[in-house]
Amino acid sequence: MNIDRRKKVIIVGAGFAGINIAKKLDPKLFDVLLMDKVNHHQFQPLFYQVATSQIEPSSISFPIRYLFQKKKHVRIRIATVQFVDTKNNFIRSDIGDFEYDILVLALGCKTNFFGNPNIEKYTLSLKSTYEAIGIRNHILQNFERIINSQKIVPKELKNLIIVGAGPTGVEMAGAFAELRNTILPKDYHRIDFSDLKVILIEGSANTLNNMSTNSKEKSKQYLDKLGVEIWTNTIVKNYDGKILETTDGKFIETNTVIWSAGVTPNSIKGLPEHVFNRGRIIVDRQNKVLDCENIYALGDLAYMETPKYPKGHPQLANVAINQALLLAENLKKRRLGKKQKDYEYKDLGSMATIGRNKAVVDLPFFRFNGFFAWIIWMFLHLMLILTVRNKLIIFINWTIAYFSRNTALRIILKDPSKP
């Protein structure tokens, strides 16, 4: 078999899947082009901590070129991919066309606004470092507006609403409640925090609805203890930037609605219509796209049916990472004429933290909560951080915050000349 020429591999997306397959591909066999819209890898599980002033954005954002300084076979291009030509094997981007032998799509997901243009326009979302900084700026500016109010505080400033009680929503609600309860009163001595509400809205009957009964119950107890107001079985109908309306007829004034009610896969044009299933790309057990011989999809974007997961795998970081590592191995085996392996996700469990000393963990045969679960949550998230330097910085920030019950990261990063 002729393996003299290195195959051109284009990877679109520098999330968990894209970064890991680019790192793992054999430099003797593959020439890699990694493309993304931004120049850094973003650690999404901790976006909410940037939004709540617990860690700096640079702690969870990693320059892509820095990560691949020693990988001479990997080229980096900052670009938006617009179209894939499956017949002629090239992609079109805003910086030009690029030919490939193998195309790997690892585009991830974006916020799902369920087709409501008002909600998309007026709510805040949390799918990038930039958006996390935007939320932090918005919340801190609200408190500046409150302190500047002469007598009556506008009602819209008293209600912080989070829509969606999955892990992101629950973690954010707990973090904002702790910020309100223990940290911001030290900064704003003249504000009465007793009537400032953190409201969590969920369409199903429970918080953390996809986790165990223990986790659902404990997360609600923790949030109640922190003073979070929980509206379950409630669906948001509309939001115009000032008033939020629910389908059961509730209206509430607010200028802060953070939308974490769901995600939808990022799309790319050029693939056949029949390869999509609810926005995700249908792949086989080696992540090869249906009816496409040299195109692969990974992570959140991929829809793979297996005996254990007949409706596709959960959209989790571990799925993306392990699919990427296996695909790198399989592509090498394919070039060498060896048998490839099928992918199957081994569920290692799920978890969420709801604040200081409060977390829930579901393992396959064991569920627990409280302080030990919180320690486990912190340890596993630290292990996923890409560099030793950033692991250390985050650990130091967490340690200082734990013992001082304070942080010094409440910085408004915006042009002061603009409203």
C-alpha positions as CSV (number, residue, x, y, z in Angstrom):
1,M,0.0,0.0,0.0
2,N,1.4,3.4,-1.0
3,I,1.6,5.7,2.1
4,D,4.4,7.9,0.8
5,R,2.1,10.9,0.4
6,R,0.6,12.4,3.5
7,K,-3.2,12.7,3.3
8,K,-4.7,16.2,3.6
9,V,-7.0,16.3,6.6
10,I,-9.2,19.3,7.2
11,I,-10.7,19.6,10.6
12,V,-13.5,22.2,11.0
13,G,-14.0,23.2,14.6
14,A,-11.5,23.5,17.5
15,G,-13.7,22.3,20.3
16,F,-13.0,19.2,22.4
17,A,-13.3,16.9,19.3
18,G,-11.3,19.0,16.9
19,I,-8.4,19.7,19.2
20,N,-8.1,16.1,20.3
21,I,-8.1,14.5,16.8
22,A,-5.6,17.2,15.5
23,K,-3.3,16.3,18.4
24,K,-3.6,12.6,17.9
25,L,-3.3,12.2,14.0
26,D,0.0,10.6,13.0
27,P,2.3,13.3,11.4
28,K,3.9,10.6,9.2
29,L,0.6,9.9,7.5
30,F,-1.4,13.1,7.7
31,D,-1.1,16.8,6.9
32,V,-3.6,18.6,9.1
33,L,-5.4,21.9,8.6
34,L,-7.5,23.0,11.7
35,M,-10.0,25.7,11.1
36,D,-12.2,27.7,13.5
37,K,-14.0,31.0,13.7
38,V,-12.0,32.1,16.7
39,N,-8.3,31.7,17.5
40,H,-8.8,29.9,20.8
41,H,-10.2,26.7,22.2
42,Q,-13.0,27.5,24.8
43,F,-13.7,25.3,27.8
44,Q,-17.5,25.5,27.8
45,P,-18.2,23.8,31.2
46,L,-16.8,26.8,33.1
47,F,-18.3,29.6,31.0
48,Y,-20.8,30.2,33.9
49,Q,-17.9,30.9,36.3
50,V,-16.6,33.7,34.0
51,A,-20.1,35.1,33.8
52,T,-20.4,35.1,37.6
53,S,-16.9,36.7,38.2
54,Q,-15.3,33.5,39.7
55,I,-12.5,33.0,37.1
56,E,-10.9,35.1,34.4
57,P,-11.8,34.3,30.7
58,S,-8.1,33.7,29.9
59,S,-8.1,30.8,32.4
60,I,-10.5,28.8,30.2
61,S,-9.5,30.1,26.7
62,F,-6.5,28.6,25.1
63,P,-4.8,30.0,21.9
64,I,-5.0,27.3,19.3
65,R,-1.6,28.2,17.8
66,Y,0.0,27.8,21.3
67,L,-1.5,24.4,21.7
68,F,0.1,23.2,18.4
69,Q,3.5,25.0,18.6
70,K,5.3,21.6,18.5
71,K,3.0,20.0,15.9
72,K,4.7,21.1,12.6
73,H,2.3,19.1,10.5
74,V,-0.7,21.0,11.9
75,R,-1.7,24.3,10.2
76,I,-4.2,26.8,11.8
77,R,-6.6,29.0,9.9
78,I,-9.1,31.4,11.5
79,A,-12.0,31.3,9.1
80,T,-15.7,30.6,8.8
81,V,-16.5,27.5,6.6
82,Q,-19.4,28.2,4.4
83,F,-19.8,25.2,2.1
84,V,-18.5,21.7,1.4
85,D,-18.3,20.4,-2.1
86,T,-18.5,16.6,-1.6
87,K,-17.9,15.8,-5.3
88,N,-14.8,17.8,-5.8
89,N,-13.4,17.4,-2.2
90,F,-13.0,21.0,-1.2
91,I,-14.5,23.4,1.3
92,R,-15.3,27.1,0.8
93,S,-14.6,29.6,3.5
94,D,-14.4,33.4,3.9
95,I,-10.7,33.3,3.3
96,G,-10.8,31.0,0.3
97,D,-11.1,27.4,-0.9
98,F,-9.2,24.4,0.5
99,E,-8.9,20.9,-0.9
100,Y,-9.0,17.8,1.3
101,D,-8.5,14.1,1.2
102,I,-10.3,13.7,4.4
103,L,-12.8,16.1,6.0
104,V,-13.6,16.0,9.7
105,L,-16.6,18.1,10.9
106,A,-16.5,19.0,14.6
107,L,-18.6,22.2,14.6
108,G,-20.3,21.6,17.9
109,C,-23.6,23.3,18.9
110,K,-25.2,26.7,19.3
111,T,-28.0,28.0,21.5
112,N,-31.5,26.8,20.5
113,F,-34.0,29.6,20.6
114,F,-36.8,27.3,19.2
115,G,-37.5,29.7,16.3
116,N,-38.5,32.6,18.5
117,P,-36.8,35.8,17.0
118,N,-37.6,38.0,20.1
119,I,-36.0,35.5,22.5
120,E,-33.0,35.2,20.2
121,K,-32.7,39.0,20.0
122,Y,-33.2,40.0,23.6
123,T,-31.9,37.2,25.8
124,L,-28.3,36.5,26.8
125,S,-26.8,33.2,25.9
126,L,-23.7,31.4,27.1
127,K,-21.9,29.5,24.3
128,S,-18.7,31.4,24.0
129,T,-16.1,33.2,26.2
130,Y,-17.2,36.5,24.6
131,E,-20.9,35.9,25.7
132,A,-19.7,35.0,29.2
133,I,-17.9,38.3,29.5
134,G,-21.0,40.0,28.1
135,I,-23.2,38.5,30.9
136,R,-20.6,39.5,33.5
137,N,-20.6,43.1,32.2
138,H,-24.4,43.2,32.0
139,I,-24.9,42.0,35.6
140,L,-22.3,44.3,37.1
141,Q,-23.7,47.3,35.2
142,N,-27.1,46.5,36.5
143,F,-25.8,46.9,40.1
144,E,-24.2,50.2,39.1
145,R,-27.6,51.3,37.9
146,I,-29.2,50.2,41.1
147,I,-26.7,52.1,43.3
148,N,-27.3,55.2,41.1
149,S,-31.1,55.0,41.5
150,Q,-32.2,57.9,43.7
151,K,-35.2,56.4,45.5
152,I,-37.1,53.7,43.6
153,V,-35.1,50.9,42.0
154,P,-36.7,49.9,38.6
155,K,-38.4,46.5,38.8
156,E,-36.5,45.3,35.7
157,L,-33.3,45.5,37.7
158,K,-34.6,43.3,40.5
159,N,-35.2,40.1,38.6
160,L,-32.4,38.0,37.1
161,I,-34.0,35.1,35.1
162,I,-32.3,32.0,33.9
163,V,-34.3,29.8,31.5
164,G,-33.4,26.1,31.5
165,A,-32.6,24.0,34.6
166,G,-30.1,21.6,33.1
167,P,-26.6,21.6,34.5
168,T,-25.7,25.0,33.0
169,G,-28.8,26.7,34.3
170,V,-28.6,25.1,37.7
171,E,-24.9,25.9,38.1
172,M,-25.5,29.5,37.0
173,A,-28.5,30.0,39.2
174,G,-26.5,28.8,42.3
175,A,-23.5,30.9,41.4
176,F,-25.6,34.1,40.9
177,A,-27.4,33.4,44.2
178,E,-24.2,33.1,46.1
179,L,-22.9,36.3,44.4
180,R,-26.0,38.1,45.5
181,N,-26.0,36.6,49.1
182,T,-22.3,36.9,50.1
183,I,-20.1,38.8,47.7
184,L,-21.9,41.8,46.1
185,P,-23.1,43.2,49.5
186,K,-19.5,43.8,50.3
187,D,-19.2,46.0,47.2
188,Y,-22.5,47.7,47.3
189,H,-23.2,48.7,50.9
190,R,-26.3,50.8,50.2
191,I,-28.2,48.2,48.2
192,D,-31.0,46.2,49.8
193,F,-30.4,42.8,48.4
194,S,-33.4,41.2,50.1
195,D,-35.8,41.9,47.1
196,L,-33.4,41.0,44.3
197,K,-34.6,37.8,42.8
198,V,-32.8,35.0,41.0
199,I,-35.5,33.0,39.1
200,L,-34.9,29.7,37.4
201,I,-37.5,28.7,34.8
202,E,-37.8,25.1,33.6
203,G,-40.3,23.5,31.2
204,S,-40.2,20.1,32.8
205,A,-41.2,19.0,36.3
206,N,-37.7,19.0,37.8
207,T,-34.3,20.7,37.9
208,L,-31.6,18.4,36.3
209,N,-34.4,16.5,34.7
210,N,-32.1,14.0,32.9
211,M,-30.3,13.0,36.1
212,S,-31.3,10.7,38.9
213,T,-34.2,11.3,41.3
214,N,-31.7,12.0,44.1
215,S,-30.0,14.6,42.0
216,K,-33.3,16.3,41.0
217,E,-34.4,16.5,44.6
218,K,-31.1,17.6,46.1
219,S,-30.4,20.2,43.4
220,K,-33.8,21.7,44.2
221,Q,-33.1,21.7,47.9
222,Y,-29.8,23.4,47.4
223,L,-31.3,26.1,45.2
224,D,-34.1,26.7,47.7
225,K,-31.5,27.1,50.5
226,L,-29.7,29.7,48.4
227,G,-32.9,31.6,47.8
228,V,-33.4,30.8,44.1
229,E,-37.0,31.0,43.0
230,I,-37.8,27.9,40.9
231,W,-40.6,27.8,38.3
232,T,-41.0,24.3,37.0
233,N,-43.5,23.2,34.3
234,T,-43.2,26.7,32.9
235,I,-42.5,27.6,29.3
236,V,-41.4,31.0,28.2
237,K,-43.7,32.3,25.4
238,N,-42.0,35.7,24.6
239,Y,-39.6,38.3,25.8
240,D,-39.3,41.8,24.4
241,G,-36.3,43.0,26.4
242,K,-38.4,44.4,29.2
243,I,-41.2,41.9,30.1
244,L,-41.0,38.1,30.0
245,E,-44.2,36.2,29.3
246,T,-44.9,32.5,30.0
247,T,-47.5,30.3,28.4
248,D,-49.4,30.0,31.6
249,G,-50.0,33.8,31.7
250,K,-47.3,35.0,34.0
251,F,-45.6,38.4,33.3
252,I,-42.4,39.6,34.9
253,E,-40.4,42.8,34.4
254,T,-36.7,42.2,33.8
255,N,-33.8,43.3,31.7
256,T,-31.8,40.1,32.3
257,V,-32.9,36.8,30.8
258,I,-30.1,34.2,30.4
259,W,-31.2,31.5,27.9
260,S,-29.8,28.0,28.6
261,A,-32.9,26.0,27.5
262,G,-31.3,23.9,24.8
263,V,-28.8,23.6,22.0
264,T,-28.9,22.8,18.3
265,P,-26.1,21.6,16.1
266,N,-24.2,24.2,14.0
267,S,-24.9,23.6,10.3
268,I,-22.8,23.5,7.2
269,K,-24.1,23.7,3.6
270,G,-23.3,21.2,0.9
271,L,-24.1,17.8,2.5
272,P,-27.0,15.8,1.2
273,E,-30.4,16.4,2.9
274,H,-30.8,12.8,3.9
275,V,-27.7,12.7,6.1
276,F,-29.3,14.9,8.7
277,N,-31.4,13.8,11.7
278,R,-32.9,16.7,13.7
279,G,-29.9,18.8,12.7
280,R,-27.3,16.3,13.6
281,I,-25.3,14.4,10.9
282,I,-25.9,10.7,10.6
283,V,-22.7,8.7,11.0
284,D,-21.7,5.0,11.2
285,R,-19.8,3.4,14.1
286,Q,-16.5,4.9,12.8
287,N,-18.0,8.4,12.6
288,K,-18.1,8.3,8.8
289,V,-21.0,10.4,7.4
290,L,-23.7,8.5,5.7
291,D,-23.0,7.9,2.0
292,C,-19.8,10.0,2.1
293,E,-16.6,8.0,1.8
294,N,-14.1,10.5,3.2
295,I,-16.2,12.9,5.4
296,Y,-16.5,12.3,9.2
297,A,-18.5,14.1,11.9
298,L,-17.7,14.2,15.6
299,G,-19.1,15.1,19.0
300,D,-22.3,17.2,19.3
301,L,-22.7,17.2,15.6
302,A,-22.7,13.5,15.1
303,Y,-25.8,11.3,15.3
304,M,-24.7,7.7,15.8
305,E,-27.1,4.9,16.7
306,T,-25.7,2.0,18.7
307,P,-27.3,-0.8,20.7
308,K,-26.8,1.1,23.9
309,Y,-27.8,4.4,22.4
310,P,-30.4,3.8,19.7
311,K,-31.3,7.5,19.7
312,G,-27.8,8.9,19.5
313,H,-25.2,9.7,22.1
314,P,-25.5,12.5,24.7
315,Q,-23.9,15.8,23.7
316,L,-21.1,15.7,26.2
317,A,-17.4,16.5,26.2
318,N,-16.4,12.9,27.0
319,V,-18.3,11.7,23.9
320,A,-16.5,14.3,21.7
321,I,-13.1,13.5,23.1
322,N,-13.3,9.8,22.8
323,Q,-14.8,9.8,19.3
324,A,-12.0,12.1,18.2
325,L,-9.3,9.8,19.7
326,L,-10.8,6.7,18.2
327,L,-11.2,8.4,14.8
328,A,-7.5,9.4,14.8
329,E,-6.6,5.7,15.5
330,N,-9.1,4.4,12.9
331,L,-7.8,6.8,10.1
332,K,-4.3,5.5,10.7
333,K,-5.5,1.9,10.6
334,R,-7.4,2.6,7.4
335,R,-4.3,3.9,5.8
336,L,-2.3,0.9,6.9
337,G,-5.0,-1.5,5.8
338,K,-5.8,-2.7,9.3
339,K,-9.2,-3.4,10.8
340,Q,-11.0,-0.3,12.3
341,K,-12.8,-0.3,15.7
342,D,-16.4,0.6,16.3
343,Y,-17.2,3.4,18.8
344,E,-19.4,2.9,21.8
345,Y,-19.7,5.4,24.7
346,K,-19.2,4.1,28.2
347,D,-21.3,6.2,30.5
348,L,-19.1,7.4,33.4
349,G,-21.9,9.4,34.9
350,S,-22.9,13.0,35.1
351,M,-22.7,15.8,37.7
352,A,-23.5,19.4,38.5
353,T,-22.5,21.9,41.1
354,I,-24.9,24.2,42.8
355,G,-22.5,26.4,44.8
356,R,-20.1,26.2,47.7
357,N,-19.9,22.6,49.1
358,K,-23.0,21.7,47.1
359,A,-23.0,19.3,44.1
360,V,-24.7,16.2,42.8
361,V,-23.0,13.2,41.1
362,D,-24.6,10.3,39.3
363,L,-22.2,7.4,38.7
364,P,-23.5,4.2,36.9
365,F,-24.1,2.3,40.2
366,F,-23.8,5.0,42.8
367,R,-25.4,8.5,43.5
368,F,-24.1,11.0,46.0
369,N,-24.2,14.7,46.8
370,G,-22.8,17.3,49.1
371,F,-19.2,18.3,49.9
372,F,-17.5,15.2,48.6
373,A,-19.5,15.4,45.3
374,W,-18.4,19.1,45.1
375,I,-14.7,18.0,45.5
376,I,-15.1,15.4,42.8
377,W,-16.7,17.9,40.4
378,M,-13.8,20.4,40.9
379,F,-11.2,17.7,40.5
380,L,-12.6,16.3,37.2
381,H,-13.1,19.7,35.7
382,L,-9.5,20.7,36.6
383,M,-8.3,17.5,34.8
384,L,-10.1,18.6,31.6
385,I,-8.4,22.0,31.5
386,L,-5.7,21.8,28.8
387,T,-2.6,23.3,30.3
388,V,-0.9,22.9,33.7
389,R,-0.6,26.7,34.0
390,N,-4.3,27.2,33.6
391,K,-5.1,24.3,36.0
392,L,-3.0,26.0,38.6
393,I,-4.5,29.4,38.1
394,I,-8.1,28.1,38.4
395,F,-7.2,26.0,41.5
396,I,-5.6,29.1,43.2
397,N,-8.7,31.2,42.3
398,W,-11.0,28.6,43.7
399,T,-9.0,28.2,46.8
400,I,-8.8,31.9,47.5
401,A,-12.6,32.3,46.9
402,Y,-13.4,29.4,49.1
403,F,-11.5,30.7,52.2
404,S,-12.2,34.4,51.7
405,R,-15.7,34.1,50.3
406,N,-14.7,36.8,47.9
407,T,-13.1,37.4,44.5
408,A,-11.4,40.3,42.9
409,L,-12.6,39.6,39.4
410,R,-15.6,41.8,39.1
411,I,-14.3,43.9,36.2
412,I,-16.5,45.5,33.6
413,L,-14.7,45.1,30.3
414,K,-16.3,47.4,27.7
415,D,-15.8,50.7,26.0
416,P,-16.9,53.3,28.6
417,S,-17.8,55.8,25.8
418,K,-20.6,53.4,24.6
419,P,-23.9,52.9,26.5
